Amino acid sequence: MLVGVNMNLLMMKLCLFLVIISKLCNGYSTKLDFYPPTCQRIECPNYDLIESGKDYEIRLYNSPMWMSTAPIDDISFVSATRTGFLRLFKYIQGKNSYHETIEMTGPVMTQVKPSDGPFCSSSFVVSFYVPKKNQPNPPPAKGLHLQKWGKTYVAVRQFSGFAADSDIPIEAAALSASIAGTKWAAAIDKSQAADNTTIYTVAQYNSPFEFKNRVNEIWFTFDLDEVPALSFEKLLF
């Protein structure tokens, strides 16, 4: 029992050390000129860049497919993401109906439906981007479901370091402030009004064991009735 307690304490100290080193090495970047290095090694979804504003981007994702958990009720984003990712990791390791191993992709996406109070559980759905080669027939699995996006617009804010519980609402509020007064804000408000709540997504691109060049993003997904002309050529991760 004592050995187990000591190991848990050691892991907690190691995690704290990595968080501190990450903040010292990287700081917190909000400028969107740094694409995740991980997407040079693993598959990430394609998108069109519609607009690059001050501290935000507007992207158009072309019908990506995600394997997602059921909603996870928790007071902690970090805890819920860990729980969901472990389920998805077992899935890609072959715990699915086809017993098929699936390549790791990025980002791991956590959709956040905030609670009404500080001591109430929020709802989290954790998702894994399905590789293109698996999309025609993705292996099903108990407790997971497939999300098929249509063409989806996303307002994006980028930040570095380890995504902590205290960071997420601050970064989401900062993204909201960045797009306030733009034509995108009205479209986002309209999309969220349909769900009668504020929902946002956290996209993480790095392994928990990487402490340098970490890239995280806050996403607001929305629909747009009229498509503006593309201001940039299509970007591929």
Secondary structure, DSSP 8 states (H G I E B T S, - for coil): -HHHHHHHHHHHHHHHHHHHHHHHHH-----S----GGGGTSB---EEEEEEETTEEEEEEES-EEEEE--EEES-HHHHHHHHHHHHHHHHTT-STT------BS-EEEEEE--SSTTS-EEEEEEEE--GGGTTS----TTEEEEE--EEEEEEEEE-S---TTHHHHHHHHHHHHHTTSHHHHHHHHHHHHHTS--EEEEE-S-TT--SS--EEEEEEE--SS----SS-EE--
